[in-house]
């Protein structure tokens, strides 16, 4: 495999990984919104789950953004 095709392959692979991370974030938020809309959770559980999911979503989002900037820089 030539150097150019390796670089292109790695770029496509990184984009796919970033897309999968965004899908995870959206899936987590979708579940949370459904639970909140249906009022299936007590208030204490809602706040705990919100904190955990927000931290997880922010972590994934930061990773996605940093990956994007690294790809654009190269």
Buried (B, 14 or more C-beta within 10 A) or exposed (E): EEEEEEEEEEEEEBEEEBEEBEEBBEEBEEEBEEBEEEEEBEEEEBEEBEEEBEEEBEEBEEEBEEBEEEEEEE
